[in-house]
Amino acid sequence: MINTTIKPSYAERAFQTGIIVVLSLVGLICLFPFYYIVVVSFATPAEFRLGGLLLFPKAWTLISYEYILSTKAFVKSAGISGFLAIVGTVASLIATSTLSYGLSRRRLKVRKLLMLMILLTTLFNPGIIPGYLVVKELGMINSISSLIIPVLTNGWYVLLMKGFFDSIPPSLDEAARIDGCNDISVWFRIILPLSLPSLAAFGLFYAVGYWNTFFTAVLYINNHERWPLQILLQNMLIDSSTAMGVNALVETGMQNIPSETKKMAAVVISTLPILVVYPFLQKHFAKGAMVGSVKE
């Protein structure tokens, strides 16, 4: 049997090796800041005060994490962000999936009009002031609902999920109706089980967005007791003792902890939930986010 495999030339192998080396260096450069944050968060106050670039601490300590988790402000903000990530994601998935499924049904009379309206939202942004006035008139200022309802769904996600529903054979819908299923039964028994990869992908997109809520909270939340985690972190970068509460320093007896190590520990804690969830849903990205976007 003749071997038709063409071996790469020396120049091609050198080029591929160079690309691997360059990309590896770029990857290390991108990972180093996060590595430095983790290292500093575990460093002892005495070692951190020595100055210089701290690459690997001689002694590891959890004192910064103990301080962060002992403060009511951080725990409360983390709870608010967790509430947004869970409740907001579920609400957004329900709104996006039901709207996308409705648009995929050709018997819907106002289907083209709704499609046009959704498409316009992807092209034009109403602006900050109109959005603020709408939220204010609805009485949602300083309310957690102001961080969910205005961003409940995304036009681009609706269009992508509609493409997924369009790829489901209509015969499944017709067969279910012959068996006596109504629209709700078809939705729960047929469509949702087939949509799990897509829901997992978009669910992670929504969860990351809600967990990282910042700009809408700056606009709509004036009460510091209702700050999500990202607002608290931003204020910690300015003044950690003010953001976390001065009394916490006295109550916990941790007055000598450098503010930098506390900030780094807070960043690690706020990033950890997404890093934990991401690997479990990564396998659904290609299949869930892209299915229906390309016609076979």
C-alpha positions as a printed NumPy array, in Angstrom:
array([[  0.   ,   0.   ,   0.   ],
       [  1.393,   3.359,  -1.02 ],
       [  1.808,   5.916,   1.734],
       [  0.422,   9.209,   0.459],
       [  1.127,  11.164,   3.648],
       [  3.133,  14.288,   2.898],
       [  5.671,  15.061,   5.566],
       [  5.963,  18.743,   6.488],
       [  9.139,  20.417,   5.402],
       [ 11.76 ,  21.766,   7.779],
       [ 10.476,  25.316,   7.273],
       [  6.904,  24.259,   8.064],
       [  7.961,  22.434,  11.235],
       [ 10.016,  25.439,  12.326],
       [  7.056,  27.735,  11.684],
       [  4.682,  25.502,  13.7  ],
       [  7.177,  25.303,  16.538],
       [  7.551,  29.079,  16.533],
       [  3.759,  29.507,  16.655],
       [  3.51 ,  27.115,  19.611],
       [  6.27 ,  28.943,  21.475],
       [  4.737,  32.37 ,  20.837],
       [  1.236,  31.265,  21.86 ],
       [  2.625,  29.579,  24.973],
       [  4.365,  32.798,  25.968],
       [  1.199,  34.799,  25.34 ],
       [ -0.756,  32.3  ,  27.449],
       [  1.726,  32.588,  30.31 ],
       [  1.577,  36.379,  30.124],
       [ -2.22 ,  36.253,  30.321],
       [ -2.209,  33.794,  33.235],
       [  0.496,  35.519,  35.276],
       [ -1.721,  38.349,  36.664],
       [ -4.234,  35.852,  38.021],
       [ -1.414,  33.705,  39.434],
       [  0.016,  36.779,  41.152],
       [ -3.398,  37.615,  42.629],
       [ -3.702,  34.102,  44.082],
       [ -0.154,  34.147,  45.481],
       [ -0.565,  37.541,  47.141],
       [ -3.914,  36.534,  48.639],
       [ -2.216,  33.618,  50.454],
       [  0.916,  35.527,  51.488],
       [  1.534,  36.454,  55.106],
       [  1.416,  40.179,  55.972],
       [  5.078,  40.166,  57.053],
       [  6.302,  38.634,  53.807],
       [  4.162,  40.943,  51.671],
       [  5.553,  44.018,  53.448],
       [  9.091,  43.027,  52.427],
       [  8.233,  44.351,  48.99 ],
       [  9.395,  43.153,  45.617],
       [  7.785,  40.72 ,  43.209],
       [  6.244,  37.874,  45.177],
       [  6.257,  34.743,  42.996],
       [  5.938,  32.037,  45.655],
       [  5.34 ,  32.751,  49.355],
       [  7.523,  31.01 ,  51.899],
       [  4.526,  30.581,  54.2  ],
       [  0.879,  30.282,  53.201],
       [ -1.93 ,  31.744,  55.268],
       [ -5.709,  32.099,  55.039],
       [ -5.872,  35.213,  57.196],
       [ -7.   ,  37.462,  54.312],
       [ -9.782,  35.033,  53.414],
       [-10.841,  34.794,  57.058],
       [-11.086,  38.555,  57.206],
       [-13.072,  38.815,  53.946],
       [-15.53 ,  36.085,  54.91 ],
       [-15.979,  37.553,  58.412],
       [-17.23 ,  40.895,  57.107],
       [-20.976,  41.305,  56.747],
       [-20.64 ,  43.602,  53.719],
       [-18.814,  41.036,  51.586],
       [-21.045,  38.13 ,  52.589],
       [-24.17 ,  40.168,  51.89 ],
       [-22.891,  41.363,  48.501],
       [-21.914,  37.804,  47.586],
       [-25.411,  36.671,  48.502],
       [-26.941,  39.364,  46.277],
       [-24.704,  38.376,  43.363],
       [-25.55 ,  34.717,  43.937],
       [-29.267,  35.559,  43.941],
       [-28.855,  37.479,  40.681],
       [-26.896,  34.645,  39.076],
       [-29.437,  31.962,  40.033],
       [-32.803,  33.719,  39.835],
       [-31.783,  36.01 ,  36.971],
       [-30.4  ,  33.133,  34.899],
       [-33.522,  31.008,  35.373],
       [-35.801,  33.956,  34.519],
       [-33.717,  34.883,  31.466],
       [-33.681,  31.315,  30.17 ],
       [-37.451,  31.069,  30.551],
       [-38.003,  34.386,  28.768],
       [-35.486,  33.711,  26.001],
       [-36.502,  30.113,  25.303],
       [-40.25 ,  30.75 ,  25.301],
       [-39.888,  33.807,  23.068],
       [-37.57 ,  31.945,  20.695],
       [-39.889,  28.956,  20.525],
       [-42.868,  31.184,  19.787],
       [-40.992,  32.924,  16.995],
       [-40.046,  29.578,  15.481],
       [-43.712,  28.598,  15.069],
       [-44.904,  29.76 ,  11.66 ],
       [-48.54 ,  29.894,  12.753],
       [-47.785,  32.91 ,  14.962],
       [-49.52 ,  35.825,  13.199],
       [-47.27 ,  38.655,  14.464],
       [-44.102,  36.605,  13.96 ],
       [-42.485,  38.916,  11.383],
       [-43.271,  42.058,  13.383],
       [-41.759,  40.597,  16.544],
       [-38.692,  39.458,  14.614],
       [-38.213,  42.988,  13.286],
       [-38.551,  44.503,  16.755],
       [-36.05 ,  42.052,  18.213],
       [-33.623,  42.663,  15.352],
       [-33.815,  46.413,  15.976],
       [-32.742,  45.888,  19.6  ],
       [-29.532,  44.241,  18.36 ],
       [-28.773,  47.215,  16.077],
       [-29.823,  50.197,  18.181],
       [-29.373,  50.914,  21.879],
       [-32.   ,  53.203,  23.466],
       [-29.333,  54.845,  25.636],
       [-28.654,  55.29 ,  29.327],
       [-31.073,  58.134,  30.099],
       [-34.225,  56.548,  28.558],
       [-33.404,  53.276,  30.299],
       [-32.954,  55.033,  33.632],
       [-36.232,  56.933,  33.233],
       [-38.123,  53.717,  32.469],
       [-36.68 ,  51.99 ,  35.54 ],
       [-37.458,  55.044,  37.666],
       [-41.066,  55.297,  36.456],
       [-41.567,  51.601,  37.209],
       [-40.4  ,  52.221,  40.785],
       [-37.451,  49.853,  40.588],
       [-34.678,  52.216,  41.744],
       [-32.728,  50.63 ,  44.627],
       [-34.488,  47.336,  43.905],
       [-32.858,  44.038,  42.976],
       [-35.453,  43.712,  40.214],
       [-33.776,  46.643,  38.422],
       [-30.744,  44.393,  37.891],
       [-32.819,  41.592,  36.318],
       [-35.849,  42.922,  34.435],
       [-34.077,  45.486,  32.167],
       [-31.631,  42.792,  30.988],
       [-34.031,  39.851,  31.169],
       [-33.335,  38.718,  27.622],
       [-30.944,  39.425,  24.789],
       [-31.989,  39.893,  21.174],
       [-28.958,  38.087,  19.811],
       [-29.519,  35.096,  22.094],
       [-33.178,  34.987,  21.04 ],
       [-32.213,  34.839,  17.369],
       [-29.633,  32.107,  17.965],
       [-32.026,  30.004,  20.011],
       [-34.754,  30.519,  17.41 ],
       [-32.37 ,  29.053,  14.844],
       [-31.988,  26.038,  17.109],
       [-35.752,  25.581,  17.389],
       [-36.099,  25.95 ,  13.613],
       [-33.787,  22.946,  13.236],
       [-36.169,  20.708,  15.228],
       [-38.325,  18.708,  12.772],
       [-41.96 ,  19.93 ,  12.728],
       [-43.049,  16.295,  12.635],
       [-42.216,  15.984,  16.352],
       [-44.62 ,  18.808,  17.135],
       [-47.324,  17.31 ,  14.907],
       [-46.919,  13.826,  16.391],
       [-47.236,  15.207,  19.931],
       [-50.402,  17.08 ,  19.011],
       [-51.91 ,  13.946,  17.496],
       [-51.284,  12.238,  20.842],
       [-53.289,  14.984,  22.546],
       [-50.539,  17.366,  23.741],
       [-51.191,  21.086,  23.856],
       [-48.576,  23.829,  23.423],
       [-47.42 ,  23.649,  27.052],
       [-47.099,  19.861,  26.958],
       [-45.144,  20.   ,  23.717],
       [-42.867,  22.601,  25.25 ],
       [-42.088,  20.627,  28.416],
       [-42.078,  17.082,  27.018],
       [-40.525,  17.559,  23.572],
       [-38.759,  20.902,  23.181],
       [-37.033,  21.358,  26.555],
       [-35.359,  17.911,  26.634],
       [-33.975,  18.56 ,  23.149],
       [-32.827,  22.054,  24.151],
       [-30.623,  21.156,  27.116],
       [-27.268,  21.797,  25.329],
       [-28.476,  25.177,  24.114],
       [-29.941,  26.095,  27.502],
       [-26.694,  25.107,  29.239],
       [-24.6  ,  27.314,  26.952],
       [-26.832,  30.373,  27.145],
       [-27.426,  29.767,  30.833],
       [-23.715,  30.163,  31.496],
       [-23.626,  33.343,  29.413],
       [-26.473,  34.786,  31.468],
       [-24.995,  33.584,  34.765],
       [-21.645,  35.233,  34.061],
       [-23.42 ,  38.45 ,  33.103],
       [-25.52 ,  38.53 ,  36.265],
       [-22.593,  37.56 ,  38.509],
       [-20.505,  40.372,  36.998],
       [-23.304,  42.947,  37.242],
       [-21.664,  46.34 ,  37.553],
       [-22.88 ,  49.118,  35.271],
       [-26.62 ,  48.642,  35.854],
       [-25.952,  48.492,  39.603],
       [-24.064,  51.782,  39.404],
       [-27.064,  53.356,  37.672],
       [-29.939,  51.924,  39.696],
       [-28.609,  50.994,  43.162],
       [-27.873,  53.882,  45.537],
       [-28.11 ,  51.908,  48.779],
       [-24.741,  50.335,  49.643],
       [-26.509,  47.517,  51.494],
       [-27.822,  46.281,  48.142],
       [-24.554,  46.444,  46.244],
       [-23.675,  43.347,  44.23 ],
       [-20.199,  41.925,  44.6  ],
       [-18.576,  43.784,  41.706],
       [-19.563,  47.194,  43.097],
       [-18.131,  46.258,  46.474],
       [-14.866,  45.125,  44.848],
       [-14.599,  48.38 ,  42.948],
       [-14.979,  50.317,  46.18 ],
       [-12.452,  48.05 ,  47.873],
       [ -9.89 ,  49.017,  45.26 ],
       [-10.419,  52.613,  46.354],
       [-10.581,  52.068,  50.109],
       [-10.967,  48.568,  51.506],
       [-11.605,  49.672,  55.099],
       [-14.458,  51.947,  54.015],
       [-15.998,  49.382,  51.681],
       [-15.839,  46.495,  54.15 ],
       [-16.718,  48.494,  57.234],
       [-14.225,  49.975,  59.696],
       [-15.775,  48.11 ,  62.63 ],
       [-14.872,  44.765,  61.067],
       [-11.195,  45.528,  61.586],
       [-11.684,  46.016,  65.29 ],
       [-14.114,  43.121,  65.784],
       [-11.923,  40.525,  64.09 ],
       [ -8.627,  41.803,  65.471],
       [ -7.036,  41.827,  62.017],
       [ -5.897,  45.428,  61.866],
       [ -2.434,  44.526,  60.513],
       [ -3.535,  42.811,  57.312],
       [ -2.336,  44.786,  54.239],
       [ -5.193,  46.114,  52.14 ],
       [ -3.643,  44.618,  48.986],
       [ -3.868,  41.039,  50.285],
       [ -7.486,  41.595,  51.294],
       [ -8.303,  42.91 ,  47.83 ],
       [ -6.616,  39.949,  46.177],
       [ -8.51 ,  37.492,  48.387],
       [-11.795,  39.191,  47.516],
       [-11.022,  38.951,  43.793],
       [-10.214,  35.234,  44.099],
       [-13.432,  34.51 ,  45.993],
       [-15.541,  36.449,  43.499],
       [-13.937,  34.67 ,  40.53 ],
       [-14.039,  31.151,  41.963],
       [-17.754,  30.314,  41.347],
       [-17.505,  30.939,  37.603],
       [-14.254,  28.969,  37.377],
       [-15.919,  26.038,  39.128],
       [-19.043,  26.031,  36.929],
       [-17.312,  26.691,  33.612],
       [-15.61 ,  23.26 ,  33.1  ],
       [-18.902,  21.403,  33.584],
       [-20.677,  23.426,  30.875],
       [-17.787,  23.938,  28.468],
       [-18.645,  20.838,  26.434],
       [-22.044,  22.35 ,  25.585],
       [-20.639,  25.584,  24.124],
       [-19.969,  24.557,  20.526],
       [-23.092,  22.429,  20.248],
       [-25.421,  24.702,  22.193],
       [-24.353,  28.164,  21.049],
       [-23.766,  27.404,  17.355],
       [-26.483,  24.853,  16.583],
       [-29.078,  26.365,  14.298],
       [-26.797,  29.261,  13.29 ],
       [-25.615,  27.399,  10.174],
       [-28.046,  25.648,   7.848],
       [-26.991,  22.269,   6.523]])
